[in-house]
């Protein structure tokens, strides 16, 4: 079994059981650190994995596992339907503006506003279809609107996605839109708040821990 580790919102690994047990024995890891594996999806304390040996037992931690602080900050927070819908609406507005710019610059005939030069059609395609996967695969791991709202698109282990997986997610969005957008609405009640396009592409939308910490600090400063 290979296990990924999440510490301070950063995913590392994967590690074998032997490597995990060695790091526990040397104090590099604790019982409260979170792990994820394909055979046991979902981030949870290392002490709950079969085969993980805790030095001195689980009671060797300074706090009980149920109240250990790392669990509160390292668990992924999945983005709900409404904040995702807001981000999607803003992104559509951004794409529409760029589309109008392309339409204006590469117009083939002044008398036909919808007629474009060959390069104009290529540029329009890039704007309409590659905006999403290009930004998801970038270091931002999010579109412009998602970044502003503190969201990231990741795979099942919490890592960023590739451009090809982003294209797959865009294709899933086209499927999710039919019929009547029910595939998007699925994010309101499914586990990990995934829409049909997330399930097809193997992705999740999570809240950025860095943004959460910034807002948390801002709230504390106002008290």
Helices and strands as residue ranges (DSSP letters): E 2-7, E 10-16, H 17-26, E 34-37, E 40-45, G 46-48, G 58-60, H 69-74, H 81-105, E 107-109, E 112-116, H 118-125, I 126-130, H 131-136, H 144-148, E 151-155, H 163-176, H 182-185, G 186-188, G 191-193, H 196-201, E 203-207, H 209-222
